[in-house]
């Protein structure tokens, strides 16, 4: 852990309300995810001013600080260490004088009132766009707080912690495949195969453990019932005249088994006497859930998993260009609606079945469209130094697949550039889909990275060179169409200070609403 990482963690902590305001800490590939007691204590302008912070996302139950791949994995332990060493608060919410009547710290600007830190309308176009982005994010968070979307977010929380292992094993699998194709280091490739495949062989257990943890059960019991799915002995079990196969149902079966186990455990704890709880509750949880898993869930989940694999292969091989166009165009709107979470189990199922997911490279084209759109804004609004500075700082992360700074700092607040960026994603997706129709499938051996960062994880049916060439062609298509669509159609009526001339005199909330439309 470097000094700069510790410094970043130390700078973030007071800006999110201090140790007393932090309930939970976690991280994914790019974001530090905090559960906060009072989100109104967050000083968003202060966080945005930190050099390491690429963006902010207030997403329902968590407050997410975008730090980028690698950085977030180093800053999170430093942040947790600061919390562990912090003195205990005097009261759950701190002294009464520490907050204003609306719950915000004196002088701090909450995420839903970005103007508080300025006192007046922000002076530069970049500040005004940041204000629009904050308002749009707050509105999106409110819209996404529905039971379905909250459930999908919890499903995503099951799989997100698995991404580092998926990436590590995926890179090793790609390297191993390259060595096998070249016919070199033949004595090493069996060992690499074992290393790359070990995690995937037991991924159902990790899914079960995380499912129980996320949904309020005992994690080890979730892992225990999910382990039934991959146990070799299930080959001796016959259901309706059909012999089960180890791994049948895959991660979907493990997810369903652990969910059921969590509810069985909670049911048992509601009536089992405390003196017998430690004996009966885990026994009944594993027994009842295990039987249902063997005699119902494994078969049903196996059929569903097979259908997903067949549908994905048919979709791109038969309607490839059209399917790629639709998926590439709609992925960012799905993200805005919070529905992209449902794709994570599908990706994982495809990786488990086929060794790679053919959907992720297509969806990654949405980020390419964002990059092209941002470059067009940079070129067209050449006199707007503040906005160009924002784009320059966010563009490297966008090229590596971290799109939040460009989305919330540039394209979405401006309105039309977000739409033209989606057009770039559609073009890139159609490019990859077209080659899928020709038989050149492009897949990813892991989920998480996109953009240029996806190259080490690429896999396909025609060799690494062809796969990388098709993916690179898709990226270039997305960049080019996103740039052209934005340059010629996405900035009409927008002045060189970055604001829509027709909206310049409107209040910030009204301008954000019109920009979103």
N, C-alpha and C positions, 0 to 999 in steps of 0.2 A: 504494500500500500504506500503510495507516494505522498509527499507532503501536500501537493496540490489537491489530491483527493480528500485528505483530511481537512484541508482548508475549505474546500467546496462543501463538505458535509457540515462543517462548523458554521458556514455562512447561510446554509439552507435552514438549519434548525430554528433560529429565532424568527425567520421570515415566514414560517408555517405556524407560528403561535407558540413556539417553545416546547419543551418536553412534555408539559402537562396537557398539551393539545393533541399529542400524537398517540393514537390508540394502537395502530398496527403498522408494520413496515414490511414491504415485500418489493420484489422487482421482477420485471420481465426482461426481454432482450434489450429494450431501449429506455424503459421508464422506471423511475422510483415511484412506487405506488404506496400512498399513505392513507390510512384511515384516520380521519381527524374528528375530534370531538366537536369543534366548531369551525367549519370552513370559512366563516366570516373573519377569522383572525389572520388569514393568509394575506401577506403583502405581495400581491402579484407584480406590481412594478419593480419592487426590490428583487424578486426572483428573476424576472426577465433581464434585469441588469447584470446578473451574474454571468461571466464568460462561459461557464460550462453548461448553462441551461439553454437548451435548444427550443423549448416550447413548454406550454402548460395545458393540461387537459383536466377539467373538472367533470368526472364521469360518474354520476350517480353516487354510489357508496364509497368511491375512492377519489383522492386527489393525486394526479399523476404529473410528475416532473420529468420531462423528456431530457435525458442526458446523453443518449446515444449508446451504441453497442460498445462493450468493453468498459467505458467510463462508469456506467451504472453498476456494473458488477464490483467495481472497486470502491465506489462512493457509498454503496449500501452498507457494507460492514462498518465503515467509519461512522456512518450515521447511527447505526445500531449501538456502537460502542459509546457514542456520546449520550444516547438515551439511557444506556445501562449505568453510566457513571453520573447521571444527573441527579441532584437531590430530589427527594420526594416532595411533591407539591403540598402546600398547606391545606388546600381544599380542592375538590374535583375540578372546579372551574376557575380556580385562582381567586385572588382578592376581588371583592365586588367593584373596587375602583379601577380595576385593570381593563374593564371593557366599557364601551359605550352602551346606551340603551338598545341599540340594534345588534349588539353582540360583537362589534368590531373593535379591535384594539385602537386606542387613540393614535391618530396619525397613520393608521394602516388602511390600505384599500382592499376591500374584499373582492372576490372574483366577479360578483354581480354589480359592482359599482366602481369600475376602473377609473372614473373621473375623479374619485375622491382624492387620489394621490396628487392630482394636478390642480384641483380647485376650479379650473376653467377647462374649456375645450382644448385638447392636446394641440400643440403648435405645429408639429410636422405631420406629413402624410403617413409616415411609418407609424407614428403614435396613434393617428386616427384609425389606421387599419388594424393596429393591435387592439384598439378599443372595440372596433366592430367584431374582430375575432373573438374577443372575450365575451361580448354580448351573445354572439351566435352560439358559442360553446355552452353558455349558461342556459340558453333556450333549448339547445339540443339535449342537454342533461335533463331538463325538466320533462321534455317530450319522451325521453327514453326510460323514464322511471315507471314503466308498465310491468305487470307481473311477468309477461312473456320475455321481455328484454332483460329484466333482472335475472330470470332463470337462465337465459342464454349467457349472461355475463358470468354467472356462477359456474356454468359448464366450461366456459373459457378458462376460469380460474383453476379448473382441474387440470387442464392440458398445458397452460402457459409455463408452469414450473418444469415441465418435461422438455422444453425446447432446447436448453443447452445440451442435454444428453443426445437428443435427436440430431443436433447439428454436429456434435463431435463424432458420433458414430457414422453420420452421413458422409462427412469429409473422409473418414478412414475408409468407408466402403467405396467411395469414388476413387481414392488413391489405390486401393486394392484392385479394383477393376482395371485401372490403367496398367498396373504391374502385370496383371494376368494377360491383358491384351498384348502387351509388349513382350511377354514371355521371359521376364527377368525376375530375379529374386524369388524363384519358385519355392524355395524352402521357407520363405517368410510369409507368403500369401495365405497359407492355412491359418497361421497365427492371427493375421490381420482379419481374416474372415470371422474367426471366433470373437475377436475384440469388437468388431463392428456389429455382429449379430447378437451378442449376448443380451444387450439391453432390449432389443426388439423382441427377443424370445420371451422376456418377462415383463414387457411393458404393461400387460393387463394388471399385474400386481401393483405397479406404481399408480395406474389409473384408479384402481380400487382404493388404495391408500389415500390418494388426494381427494377422491369423491367423498369419502366419509369425513375427511377433515373439513372440506368446504361446506358440506350440508349438515354438520353438527353431530356426527357420529364419532366413534372411536377409530382413529386411522388404521390401527393394526387389524381391527376386525374387518374393515373394508378391504384391506389387502388380503386377508385370509379367505374371504368368500370369493374374491376375484381370482385368487390363485387356483380355484377349482377349474376355471376355464382353461388354463394352460397345463394342468397336471396330466402327465402321460397316461395315468391310470384310467382316465375317462374313456379310453378306447375300449374298455371292457363293459361300458354301460350302453344299454340298448334302450332307445326311446321310440315307441310306436314302430318297432321293427327295424329301426335305423340305428346303426352303431355310431356313437359320437366320435369326433376326432379332436385330439388335443388342439386347443386354440380356436375351436369353432366358435364363432361369434365375436372373437377378437376384442378390441377395445370397447365396442358397443355393448357386448355381453358383460364385460367387466364393469362398465359404467352402470348398467342396469342392475347387476347383482349388488354392487356396493350401495346404490341408492335404496334398493329394497332392504338390504341389511341395516342401513341407517334407520329406516322407519321401523323395522322389527326391533332393533335395539331400543329405540325411544318408547315403543309400545311396552316392551318388557319392563323397562325402568318405571313405568307408570303403575304397575301392579305387583311386581316381585318384591317381597319383604326385604328391607335393607340388609338383614342378616344373611340372606341367601343371594343377594344381588351379584356379588363377585363370582358366584358359582353358576347360577342359572342364566343370567342375562347373556354372557358371552356364549355359553353352550347353546342356548335356544337360538341366538342370532345366527351362529354359524350353521347349525343343523337345519333350521327351517329355510334360511336363505339358500344354503347349499343344495337342498333338495329341489327347490323351485328353479334354481339356476340349471341344474342338470336336466330336469324333466320339462322345462319350458323355455327359459331364457336363452340357453345356448343354441337351441334349434332356431328360435325366432330371430335372434340377433345374427346367427349365421346366414339365414336367408336374406336379411336386410343388408348385411355387409356384402354378400355376393351381388345383390341387386345394385348397390352403389358402385361397385367395381365395373359391372357390366354397363351401367348407365353412363359412367364417365368415359369408358372406352368408346361406346357407341356415339356419344354426343360429339366428341372431337373427330372421330374417324368418319362420321357420316355428315354432320352439319358443321364441320370444324370452323370454317371462316365465319359463318353467321353466329355460331355459339361463342367464338372468341370475341367477336365484335360486341355481343350483348354483355358477356361477362366483364370484358375490359371496360365497357362504358358504365356499368352499373355498380362496380365494386366500391367506388368512393361514396356514392349515395347510400349503399348498404352500410358502410362504415358510419356515416352520419346518422343513420337510423338505428345503429346498434345491432343490426341483423347479421353482420359478418361473423359474429361469434359462432353461429351455427355451422360455419364451414370448418372449424377446427377439428371436430371429431371426424368429419368426412376426409380431410387431408390425412389424418392419422390412420384412418382405416385403409386408405389407398396405399400409404407407405407400408403398412403392415402386410397388405396383400401382394402388392406388385413391386415393392422396393422403392417406389417414388410416387409422388402425386403429380398428375398431369395438369391439375387445375391451378396450382400456385404460379407457375411461370406466366400463364395467361393473365391471372389477376395482378401480377406484378407490373403489367403494362400500365396500369392506372397510375403508378408512381412515375413512370416515364413521361406520361402526358403532363403530369404536374411539373416536372422539371422543364419540359419544353415550354409550357405556359409561363413559368417564372422567368425563363430567359427572354421570352418575348416582351414581358412587362419591363424587364431590365433594359432592353434595347429601345423600346418605344418611349418610355418615360425617362429619357436620358438626363433631364435636368433635375429630376427628383432625387437628390443625393441621399436623403434619409431612407427612402424606399429601396434604392439600389444597394445601400449598405445592408439592409435587412436581407435582401435576396442573396447578396454575396456571402453572408454568414450562414444562411440556411441551405444554400445550394450544395455544398459538399455532402451534408447529411442526406439531402434528397437523392443525390446520385447513388448513395449507399443504401437507399431504401427507407430512410427515416423521413417520412413525408409531413409529419405534423407541423413543423415550423413553416413550410411553404404553404400548406393548406390554410392554417389559421392565421398566418401572418401576411399572406399575399392573396392567393386566388379566391378563397371563400369570402373574405370581406369585400373584395372588389366585385363579386357576383358573377359576371359573365366569364371571366377567366377560369372560374371553377368549371363551368359548363364546357368551355373549349378544351380544358385539360382532360375532361372525361372523353371528349372526341379523340384526343390523342391516345388515350388508353384503349378506346374502341379500335382504333387503327392498328395499334400494336398487337392487341388480342386477336384481331382478324388475321394478321400476318402469321402468328404462331398457329392459329387454328387451321389456316390454309395448308400449312405444311403437315399438320396432323392428318388432314384428308389425304395427303400424298403418301402417308405411311411413316413420316418422320416425327415420332412422338418426342416431346420435350417434357421432362419431369424434374422434380426436385426431391432429393432424398431426405429432406428435413423441412420443417416450417419455421418461420421467423424472419430470416433475411429476405431481402428482395433487391431490386436494382442491380448494381454491379456486384454487391456482396453475395449474390446468388450463384455466381459462376462456379465457385468450388463445390457446390452441392448439386450441380446439374447431372442428370442421367437420362438415358433414352435408349431406343432400340436400334440406333444406327451408328453408335460410336460417339465418343466424347467430342470429336472435332465437328461433326455434323450437328450434334445437339447444341454445342456452344455457338456455332455459326447461325443457327436458326434463332436462338435466343437473342444473340447480338443484333440480328436483323430486326427482331421485334422491338428491342429497345430503341434502335435508331429510328424505326418507323414511328414509335410513340413520341420520341423527342421531336421529330420533324413535324408531324401533324399537329402535335400540341403547340409547337412554336407558331406554325403557319396559321392555324385556326385562331389563336389568340392575337397574333400580330394584325391580321386582317379583319377579324370579326369580333374579337373579345374586348376591345378597348375603345369602341366607338362611343363618343361623348364623354370619355374620361379625360380630364385635364392632365397636364404634365405635372401637377402636384399630387396625382394619384387619386383624386376624388372625382366622382361623377358630377359633371357640371349641373345636372338637373337635381341633384340631391344635396348639394353643398350647403344649403341653408337650412336643411332639415335637422331636427334634434338627432343625436347619435342613435337612440333606439329605433327611431323611425327609419333612418338611413340604413341601419343594419337589416331591418325587416325588408326594405325594398331591395337591398343588395342580395338578400337570400333568395328572393323571388326571381 
